[in-house]
Amino acid sequence: PELPPPPPLPKGPFNLIVADPPWRYSYSTRKSELDGTGWHGAQFKHYRTMTFAEIEALPIAQSASSNSLCALWIVNPLLPKCLRVLEAWGFDYRGMVTWVKTDKRTGTKPFFGNGYWVRGATEHLVFGVRGKVKPFSRREVSWFSARVQKHSQKPEAAFELFHRLIGEGPKLELFARVPRVGWTVWGNEVHQ
């Protein structure tokens, strides 16, 4: 069945926009972006995905303040497409932080995820800026370690990092799954 159109994006302006878009996987050997075709991750079993063109077309710039940070969650194979989305949204690439995933049970062993060339044990936050935003903390490193949880659920350590980087002020989480104190959230799973 066809899903209803998403609600309009919150107006903002927001100093920080964090997004975990429902990416569709595609490789040079797979030309289709249709869910369930060819080699793919399991994301389409959990939620409706979007094409790269649909993600790029989101009017994110209208929600961002003139001096803001955008952080996009991305897995290894889709990094080049993530950089194009960041640019389409009006942000200039500045770097990334890597989440080193550990297993659910012990929290010490590497997570053994899906993969094509290598098995995924990391996920990345790609940062872009608009205007003249500067980090509050200059003591942050480019990785953190945290246990995996439910499919696509992000660790609290990432949100603690955002607070240290941006401090107070309006924050927006796109494609959110749960309400978050101090944040505006937008996504089709957030009120379930």
N, C-alpha and C positions, 0 to 999 in steps of 0.2 A: 504494500500500500504506500501511496505517496505521503510523505511527511508534510505537515503544514509549514509555511515559510517561517524562518526564525524571527523572533521579535527584533525590533530595531536595536542597533548598538547603543549603549549608554552614551550620552553626549559628552560628559567630561567637563572640563579638560582634566586628564589624568597625568600625573608625573611618571607613573610606571604602568606599563601594559605588559602582562604576562600571558602568553598564549600557548596552548597545546593543541594545535589544529588537528583535525581528524584526517591526517595525510593518507593518500592512496599510494601504495608502493608500485613502482614501475622500474624496470631495468632495460638495458639496451636490447635484451632478448624478448622483452614483453612490451608491446606497443599500446596495449589497452589499459585504460584506467578503470575498467569495470570491476566492481567488487567480485571476488571469488574466481577471477580468471588468472591463469598462469601462476608464477611463484609470487607469494605475497605473505604478509604477516597475518595475524589472526584478528586484526582490528575490526574488520567488517562483521565479525561474529558478535561484536560487543556494541557497536554503534554505527550510525550512518557515516560514511566517509565523504570527503569532498575532493574534487579534482584540484590540481594546482592552480588552474585558471580561476576557479571559484574562490580559493583561498586568497590569491593575489588581488582579486576584485573587491574584497571586503574593504569598506571605507574607514579603515583604522585611523587614518590621519585626522579625521574629524573628531575623534575622541581623545587625541593626544594633546598635551600642552605644548607650547612652542619650545620648551626645554624639557625633554622627557627621555626616558629609557624604555626600550622594548626588549623583552626576553622571549625567545621562541624555543620551545622544546623540540628537539630533533634527534633522530637516530642516525647512525653512521652513513647508511647508503643514500640518504636524502639530503645530505649537507649542501650540495650545490643548489638544489631547489629551494632550500631554506634561505640561502643568501639572496636569491632572486625575490622571494616573498618579502623579506625584510626591506629590500630596496623599493619594491612596489608599494609598500606601506609608508614610505617616506623616511626611513631610518638608514643611517650609515653604519656599517659593520664596525665594531670595536673589539670583539674578542669573544671567548666562550669559556664556560665552566663545565667540567665533566662530572657527571654523577657516576661513580663507580658502584655498580649494583652488587649487593651481597645477598646471599640466600635468605629465605624467610626464617628457617629454623635456627641457625646459629648466628647469623649476621656476620660471620667471619669468612666464609667460603665464597668464592666468586659465583655470581648468578650465571647460569648456563641458559641463555635465551636463544631465540631464533636467529638465523643468519643465512647468508648466501655464500660469501667468501669466508667469513669468520662468524662465530657465534657471538651474539650481542651480550655484552656484560657491562655496557656503558650507555649512557644517554647524555645529550649535551644541551646546554642552555646557550644559545647564540645571542649575543648582545648587540643592539644597535642604538644609536643616539639620534636625537633630533634637537637641533639648537645647541645650546652651551651647557648641557647638564654635566655635573661633576659628581663623582662618588663621595659619599660621606666618609667612608672607610677606605683607606689605601693599604690595608693589611690583609686583604682577602687573597686566597690562593686559587688556582685554576681547577681545583677538583675537590670533591667531598665524597665520602663513602656513606651509604645508607642501604638498609634492607629494601628489597622489593616488597610490594604489597599487592593489592588487587590490580587487575589489568589496567595499565596506564595511570594508576594513582601515583602522584608525585610526593616525595618525602617532605616532611616539615622542615628539614634542614635547608631546603631550597628557599622556603618562605622566610626563614630566619636570615639567610643571606641577603634576600631582597631588602629586608628591613635595615640591615647594616649598610647596604649600599645606598639606599634612597632615603631612609629615615621615615618621618611622618609625611603625610600628604596623601592626596587621592590616588588610589591604586585600583586597577581593573584587571580581573582575571577572565580571559576569554576561553570559552569551552570548559568552563568550570564544572566540577561534579558535586561540590559541596559548598554551602555557605561558609564564608570566612570572615571573622571579626575584623573590622577596619578596612574591608575591601568591598568594592562593587563587583559582583560576579554576574556572568552572562554565559548561558549554555543550556542545552535542552535536558541535561541531567540534574541540574543544580537544585530543583525543587522537588525531586522525587524522594 
